[in-house]
């Protein structure tokens, strides 16, 4: 429930809801813009993209009306993997080595 001016309610209902998918779409578009601006290799950008996607879903999931709370553990795992994948790749191939593109 919310009393913000942009929330909506189903016809005949007093319960107002956040437009969570719009929040997520805006955040994901900003994240995509950010990732596209990175000058890193594809494998590093993929890790950042996974982190952004997982973090947006992790932050918007509590706003969604759901019975069980959603797959929060998967979103946490996505953030952790997305943050560690570029670090592991850098450790394996080094800063000057040719890594897969």
Secondary structure, 3 states (H helix, E strand, C coil): CCCCCCCEECCCCCCEECCHHHHHHHHHHHHHHHHHHCCCCHHHHHHHHHHHHHHHHHHHHCCCCCCCCCCHHHHHHHHHHHHHHHHHHHHHHCCCCCCCC
